[in-house]
């Protein structure tokens, strides 16, 4: 239960940082994708199921309050959380390089797919200009924050795992 509460708090905290507080630190309307950092981090640490649910609820929150096309963020984040979660058994969650590479790839794919969907709905941009002025700076900004945020997410995860083990091993708890 504690893990679910912490996950919800983290989703809302990242959402608030991404949509309100971080507007002060945006460059040319470029903001990092906090939600993607959170989703990828927890998918690497817990696997596909957690990544999928974190992605779905994070994306749904984005869609409900700020989405251009309802459901697109929920779908994209769900798929990314699921796919990144497949690395759970293959890589160590302590290795920040895995998170950096996964966040970079996911942010690139997210922005390209989002561009294609907007294009399909009649919103026209020059792709090369969009790529150079929007996608690349966002990826760089997001990767810088991944380096900063991954460790606290990792420590939160370790603390929750230790608490869960302690609860399971306690002979005093009624089950």
Secondary structure as UniProt FT lines:
FT   HELIX           2..19
FT   HELIX           21..25
FT   TURN            28..29
FT   HELIX           34..46
FT   HELIX           48..66
FT   TURN            70..71
FT   HELIX           72..85
FT   TURN            86..90
FT   TURN            93..94
FT   HELIX           96..120
FT   TURN            121..122
FT   HELIX           127..130
FT   HELIX           131..135
FT   HELIX           136..169
FT   TURN            171..172
//
